[in-house]
Amino acid sequence: MGIKTVITLEDLPSALSVTSFEASTDGVMDSVYFLNSDRVLKIFENATVASVEEERKLLTLCETLPIAKPLGEVLSICGKPALIYRRCQGKSLKRAEINEIREVGTFLRSFSYPNIDTAEH
């Protein structure tokens, strides 16, 4: 697991003002880099530009949720679609403990509608 597309600073648009980056070892399907400690670059290894654009639009609609937010439009890095996200706090879990499972449940519960009787659904 980890990086599939190896990049250098020269592969990144100069407009991003990246002075340092670090490869993540937690990526499963895509290559992920931390940029200047405040942003995340995700290079989509097998997705189309259209599907990455749909992901960008969906995440933009979720602006009130505590999730990583895309910054800007879809980029092309080494011929592959990519997005840059604002880095948020958190960590990649190797194994979920009961507290993390509870946090996921709390997050998912925030999507419920107050006028719906969950016993019927």
Backbone as JSON, one array per atom type, in Angstrom:
{
  "sequence": "MGIKTVITLEDLPSALSVTSFEASTDGVMDSVYFLNSDRVLKIFENATVASVEEERKLLTLCETLPIAKPLGEVLSICGKPALIYRRCQGKSLKRAEINEIREVGTFLRSFSYPNIDTAEH",
  "N": [[0.83, -1.16, 0.0], [0.3, 2.35, -0.34], [2.21, 4.8, -2.02], [1.69, 5.0, -5.48], [2.07, 6.53, -7.73], [4.9, 8.19, -8.18], [6.11, 11.37, -7.42], [7.76, 14.54, -8.01], [8.75, 17.81, -6.79], [8.79, 19.33, -9.08], [6.76, 18.25, -10.62], [4.48, 19.37, -9.72], [2.11, 22.05, -10.04], [3.43, 25.34, -10.15], [1.91, 27.37, -9.09], [0.78, 26.37, -6.83], [2.53, 26.76, -4.8], [4.16, 24.94, -3.35], [6.49, 23.91, -1.05], [7.41, 21.82, 0.36], [6.84, 18.31, 0.62], [5.3, 15.23, 1.64], [5.09, 11.77, 1.34], [2.25, 9.73, 1.85], [1.74, 6.72, 3.61], [-0.57, 5.4, 3.84], [-2.42, 5.21, 1.79], [-4.69, 3.32, -0.16], [-5.92, 2.76, -2.68], [-5.19, 4.96, -4.17], [-2.64, 7.47, -4.76], [-1.28, 9.44, -2.2], [-0.28, 12.54, -0.94], [1.13, 14.74, 1.49], [1.06, 18.18, 1.51], [3.11, 20.86, 2.24], [2.35, 20.56, 4.89], [-0.27, 21.46, 5.32], [-2.09, 20.84, 3.4], [-3.54, 18.26, 1.32], [-2.68, 16.14, -1.28], [-4.29, 14.17, -3.56], [-3.82, 11.71, -5.83], [-5.58, 10.24, -8.28], [-5.56, 7.01, -9.19], [-6.95, 5.25, -10.93], [-9.3, 6.46, -11.71], [-11.6, 8.37, -13.73], [-11.47, 11.7, -15.13], [-14.01, 12.8, -15.11], [-15.34, 11.33, -13.06], [-13.83, 12.07, -10.84], [-14.37, 14.77, -10.79], [-17.09, 14.65, -10.14], [-16.87, 13.64, -7.54], [-15.57, 15.81, -6.35], [-17.57, 17.78, -6.57], [-19.6, 16.63, -4.97], [-18.35, 16.53, -2.42], [-18.04, 19.24, -2.01], [-20.65, 20.02, -1.65], [-21.07, 19.01, 0.84], [-20.29, 20.8, 2.78], [-20.79, 21.52, 5.46], [-20.13, 19.36, 6.97], [-17.74, 17.58, 9.03], [-15.36, 16.93, 7.33], [-12.66, 16.28, 5.0], [-12.07, 18.97, 2.81], [-12.32, 19.75, -0.64], [-10.0, 21.76, -2.42], [-10.19, 24.0, -4.87], [-10.09, 23.17, -8.4], [-10.2, 20.11, -10.42], [-7.05, 18.72, -10.98], [-4.32, 17.85, -13.19], [-1.91, 15.57, -12.67], [1.02, 14.14, -13.55], [-0.34, 13.08, -15.7], [-2.65, 12.06, -14.6], [-5.86, 12.38, -12.98], [-6.3, 14.63, -10.23], [-6.86, 15.85, -6.9], [-6.75, 18.52, -4.54], [-6.92, 18.8, -1.1], [-7.99, 20.46, 1.87], [-6.11, 19.89, 4.68], [-7.22, 18.0, 7.38], [-7.65, 17.39, 10.9], [-6.82, 14.23, 12.31], [-6.37, 10.67, 11.94], [-5.15, 7.8, 10.21], [-6.56, 4.75, 10.75], [-5.34, 1.59, 11.71], [-6.64, -0.4, 12.9], [-9.87, -0.46, 14.16], [-11.02, 0.6, 17.26], [-13.43, 0.3, 19.96], [-14.16, 2.92, 20.73], [-13.61, 4.44, 18.41], [-15.45, 3.29, 16.67], [-17.82, 4.05, 17.88], [-17.61, 6.83, 17.46], [-17.88, 6.93, 14.67], [-20.51, 6.01, 14.47], [-21.84, 8.12, 15.78], [-21.26, 10.19, 13.99], [-22.62, 9.24, 11.69], [-25.21, 9.21, 12.68], [-25.77, 11.88, 12.69], [-26.83, 12.38, 10.25], [-29.47, 11.69, 10.3], [-33.01, 12.28, 10.06], [-35.13, 14.4, 11.91], [-37.91, 14.04, 11.87], [-38.48, 11.49, 11.13], [-39.5, 8.26, 11.88], [-37.41, 5.97, 13.08], [-37.89, 3.34, 13.69], [-39.61, 2.35, 11.82], [-38.1, 2.21, 9.54]],
  "CA": [[0.0, 0.0, 0.0], [1.06, 3.59, -0.32], [2.35, 5.59, -3.24], [1.8, 4.31, -6.76], [2.63, 7.52, -8.63], [5.96, 8.94, -7.52], [6.22, 12.71, -7.98], [8.75, 15.47, -7.47], [8.2, 19.16, -6.74], [8.65, 19.82, -10.46], [5.51, 17.73, -11.18], [3.36, 20.14, -9.17], [2.01, 23.41, -10.57], [4.11, 26.32, -9.31], [0.89, 28.2, -8.44], [0.44, 25.77, -5.54], [3.53, 27.21, -3.83], [4.57, 23.83, -2.5], [7.92, 23.93, -0.74], [7.75, 20.5, 0.9], [5.75, 17.33, 0.6], [5.6, 13.94, 2.25], [4.21, 10.7, 0.87], [1.49, 8.98, 2.85], [1.83, 5.26, 3.43], [-1.88, 4.85, 4.15], [-3.29, 5.1, 0.62], [-4.99, 1.96, -0.59], [-6.15, 2.73, -4.12], [-4.66, 6.16, -4.81], [-1.43, 8.04, -4.17], [-1.62, 10.58, -1.35], [0.87, 13.3, -0.44], [0.86, 15.9, 2.34], [1.74, 19.34, 0.93], [3.39, 21.96, 3.19], [1.7, 20.23, 6.17], [-1.62, 22.0, 5.48], [-2.95, 20.36, 2.31], [-3.35, 16.87, 0.91], [-2.82, 15.88, -2.71], [-4.72, 12.8, -3.87], [-3.73, 11.38, -7.25], [-6.49, 9.13, -8.54], [-4.83, 6.08, -10.05], [-7.78, 4.58, -11.93], [-10.55, 7.18, -11.94], [-11.67, 9.31, -14.84], [-11.61, 13.1, -14.74], [-15.43, 13.03, -14.83], [-15.7, 10.79, -11.75], [-13.17, 12.9, -9.83], [-15.15, 16.01, -10.74], [-18.3, 14.34, -9.38], [-16.46, 13.57, -6.13], [-15.31, 17.18, -5.92], [-18.87, 18.45, -6.41], [-20.28, 16.04, -3.82], [-17.69, 16.98, -1.2], [-18.32, 20.67, -1.88], [-22.01, 20.11, -1.1], [-21.01, 18.56, 2.23], [-19.43, 21.79, 3.44], [-21.01, 21.62, 6.9], [-19.65, 18.15, 7.64], [-16.33, 17.63, 9.42], [-14.59, 16.07, 6.43], [-11.69, 17.02, 4.17], [-12.72, 19.78, 1.77], [-11.47, 19.97, -1.82], [-9.59, 23.14, -2.69], [-9.97, 24.22, -6.3], [-10.6, 22.28, -9.44], [-9.45, 18.89, -10.69], [-5.75, 18.94, -11.61], [-3.69, 16.71, -13.85], [-0.56, 15.34, -12.17], [1.59, 12.97, -14.23], [-1.35, 12.54, -16.6], [-3.76, 11.46, -13.85], [-6.64, 13.39, -12.28], [-5.91, 14.8, -8.83], [-7.51, 16.9, -6.13], [-6.07, 18.98, -3.34], [-7.85, 18.98, 0.0], [-7.48, 21.06, 3.1], [-5.79, 18.81, 5.62], [-7.96, 18.09, 8.63], [-7.07, 16.56, 11.95], [-7.25, 12.84, 12.31], [-5.33, 9.71, 11.63], [-5.6, 6.57, 9.57], [-6.56, 3.66, 11.72], [-5.01, 0.25, 11.25], [-7.67, -1.23, 13.51], [-10.82, 0.38, 14.88], [-11.41, 0.21, 18.62], [-14.83, 0.61, 20.24], [-14.37, 4.38, 20.73], [-13.67, 4.91, 17.02], [-16.72, 2.81, 16.11], [-18.84, 4.95, 18.43], [-17.5, 8.11, 16.77], [-18.48, 6.75, 13.35], [-21.96, 5.97, 14.7], [-22.28, 9.49, 16.07], [-21.2, 10.92, 12.73], [-23.71, 8.78, 10.82], [-26.48, 9.63, 13.29], [-26.0, 13.29, 12.35], [-27.55, 12.44, 8.98], [-30.87, 11.3, 10.47], [-34.0, 13.34, 10.01], [-35.85, 14.38, 13.16], [-39.32, 13.69, 11.71], [-38.62, 10.13, 10.62], [-39.49, 7.24, 12.92], [-36.43, 4.99, 12.63], [-38.39, 1.98, 13.88], [-40.3, 1.94, 10.59], [-37.19, 2.17, 8.4]],
  "C": [[0.89, 1.24, 0.0], [1.09, 4.24, -1.68], [2.5, 4.7, -4.47], [2.4, 5.23, -7.82], [3.63, 8.37, -7.85], [6.1, 10.29, -8.21], [7.4, 13.44, -7.35], [8.08, 16.85, -7.4], [7.96, 19.72, -8.13], [7.36, 19.34, -11.12], [4.3, 18.55, -10.74], [3.32, 21.54, -9.78], [2.65, 24.42, -9.62], [3.12, 27.2, -8.56], [0.49, 27.64, -7.07], [1.39, 26.19, -4.43], [3.92, 26.12, -2.84], [6.07, 23.88, -2.3], [8.37, 22.59, -0.14], [6.55, 19.58, 0.76], [6.26, 16.01, 1.15], [4.61, 12.91, 1.74], [3.51, 10.03, 2.04], [1.66, 7.49, 2.57], [0.48, 4.6, 3.63], [-2.81, 4.71, 2.95], [-3.49, 3.65, 0.22], [-5.1, 1.9, -2.1], [-5.45, 3.87, -4.85], [-3.39, 6.62, -4.1], [-1.8, 9.32, -3.42], [-0.34, 11.21, -0.82], [0.37, 14.43, 0.45], [1.7, 17.05, 1.81], [1.88, 20.44, 1.97], [2.67, 21.76, 4.52], [0.27, 20.74, 6.31], [-2.6, 21.55, 4.39], [-2.6, 18.91, 2.0], [-3.59, 16.78, -0.59], [-3.19, 14.42, -2.87], [-4.67, 12.62, -5.38], [-4.56, 10.12, -7.47], [-5.86, 8.21, -9.59], [-5.68, 5.5, -11.17], [-9.07, 5.3, -12.27], [-10.46, 8.08, -13.16], [-11.77, 10.73, -14.3], [-13.06, 13.37, -14.36], [-15.82, 12.5, -13.45], [-15.04, 11.57, -10.62], [-13.91, 14.23, -9.7], [-16.45, 15.79, -9.96], [-17.99, 14.24, -7.89], [-16.24, 14.97, -5.58], [-16.62, 17.92, -5.66], [-19.61, 17.94, -5.18], [-19.66, 16.54, -2.51], [-17.92, 18.47, -0.96], [-19.71, 20.88, -1.28], [-22.06, 19.73, 0.38], [-20.22, 19.53, 3.1], [-19.63, 21.89, 4.94], [-20.51, 20.4, 7.67], [-18.16, 18.25, 7.98], [-15.48, 16.65, 8.62], [-13.61, 16.94, 5.64], [-12.43, 17.72, 3.04], [-11.78, 19.94, 0.58], [-11.2, 21.47, -2.0], [-9.35, 23.27, -4.19], [-10.53, 23.12, -7.17], [-9.75, 21.02, -9.56], [-8.17, 19.26, -11.44], [-5.34, 17.71, -12.39], [-2.25, 16.66, -13.36], [-0.05, 14.05, -12.79], [0.54, 12.27, -15.1], [-2.55, 11.9, -15.91], [-4.53, 12.57, -13.14], [-6.25, 13.43, -10.8], [-6.73, 15.92, -8.21], [-6.62, 17.28, -4.96], [-7.15, 19.27, -2.31], [-7.18, 19.78, 1.11], [-7.26, 19.91, 4.08], [-6.57, 19.03, 6.92], [-7.31, 17.16, 9.66], [-7.62, 15.15, 11.86], [-6.08, 11.94, 11.99], [-5.96, 8.52, 10.92], [-5.48, 5.45, 10.58], [-6.17, 2.34, 11.05], [-6.06, -0.74, 11.74], [-8.58, -0.32, 14.32], [-11.15, -0.22, 16.24], [-12.84, 0.68, 18.85], [-15.09, 2.12, 20.23], [-14.45, 4.94, 19.32], [-14.98, 4.48, 16.36], [-17.86, 3.68, 16.61], [-18.81, 6.31, 17.72], [-18.09, 8.04, 15.36], [-19.99, 6.71, 13.48], [-22.54, 7.34, 14.97], [-22.3, 10.33, 14.81], [-22.37, 10.53, 11.83], [-25.07, 9.19, 11.36], [-26.8, 11.08, 12.94], [-26.74, 13.45, 11.03], [-29.04, 12.13, 9.13], [-31.77, 12.53, 10.44], [-34.86, 13.28, 11.26], [-37.31, 13.94, 13.05], [-39.53, 12.27, 11.21], [-38.53, 9.16, 11.8], [-38.56, 6.11, 12.45], [-36.9, 3.57, 12.83], [-39.09, 1.46, 12.64], [-39.36, 1.74, 9.44], [-36.09, 1.2, 8.64]]
}
